[in-house]
Amino acid sequence: MHEYYPQELLKEWEEASLSNNFIFCRVMSENLDLCKEFLEMLLNIQIESISLAQPEKTLDVDFFAKGIRLDVFVKDETDRSYDIEMQVIGKKHLPLRSRYYQSVLDISSLHAGDDYECLSESYVIFLCLEDIFHKGLPIYTFKSICTEDNGLFLNDKTTKVFCNALKYDKMPAEKLRTFFKFLVEKKPDETEFSKTLSEKVLKAKIPEDSRRTFMTLEQEIKLAAKHAAQEAAEKAYEKGYKEAEAEKELVVRNNARKLKESGVSVEIISKCTGLSLEEVQNL
């Protein structure tokens, strides 16, 4: 039985590329060699092998329909952990989001009864399609340092990385430049690596369950956004109504006060304004 999907969603599916967070997670999770190479280039480190991992505490903000993950969580042979997310919306609170992700990675790294020394090195990585810090850098890497002495590091084994895909031409490695250019332009260029990325995307979209999951996810996101907009509109209306009523009440009381000061009787003022006799007397 064929499922019906709106044409708008079908078009989004056809156009979805590596910059779509669902496709990105699918490609990276199904091609750990690619994920490993990407991490090595981006972080300038050596990794022998990586494997998919599951945080002990669910990243609720990254789960939508039926437990669909929208980030890639992997660990290497030394137990270093990496959480990678393609970020296309909700950029305003990314720094705080990175803090939350870091706490989840720490919980996953430290088991009950373990000492703090057992905390492993961790990286929280966001791939952004715009420059959220507006400094023109291709990569922003944050570590904990001393405010009074920038050469003094806390060495808490945490690193947060924000990539600005728009500056793909400034990336430090050729393949990184190709990778982020593909994210932005959504089509391969003449390089072999770019063509490989395109092939991985197409392969990830072949299974019918990929399309079904994508559609379910997009529908739930749109529904959640619609409900949020309706709720915001209702709150705005309620706030506006209350403010209008308060303004109306203020005008009535001011007029009543002026009438009282002009010598008009309390009874007449009460009848004209709708205020009680006691309210008029207390003006």
HELIX and SHEET records of a PDB file:
HELIX    1   1 GLN A    7  GLU A   15  1                                   9    
HELIX    2   2 ASN A   21  GLU A   30  1                                  10    
HELIX    3   3 LEU A   32  LEU A   43  1                                  12    
HELIX    4   4 ASP A   60  ASP A   62  5                                   3    
HELIX    5   5 ALA A   65  GLY A   67  5                                   3    
HELIX    6   6 LEU A   94  SER A  109  1                                  16    
HELIX    7   7 TYR A  116  CYS A  118  5                                   3    
HELIX    8   8 ALA A  165  LYS A  170  5                                   6    
HELIX    9   9 GLU A  174  GLU A  185  1                                  12    
HELIX   10  10 GLU A  192  ALA A  204  1                                  13    
HELIX   11  11 GLU A  208  GLU A  261  1                                  54    
HELIX   12  12 VAL A  266  THR A  273  1                                   8    
HELIX   13  13 LEU A  277  GLN A  281  1                                   5    
SHEET    1   A 6 ILE A  50  LEU A  52  0                                        
SHEET    2   A 6 VAL A  72  ASP A  76 -1                                        
SHEET    3   A 6 SER A  81  GLN A  87 -1                                        
SHEET    4   A 6 SER A 122  CYS A 128  1                                        
SHEET    5   A 6 THR A 158  ASN A 164  1                                        
SHEET    6   A 6 ILE A 139  PHE A 142 -1                                        
END                                                                             
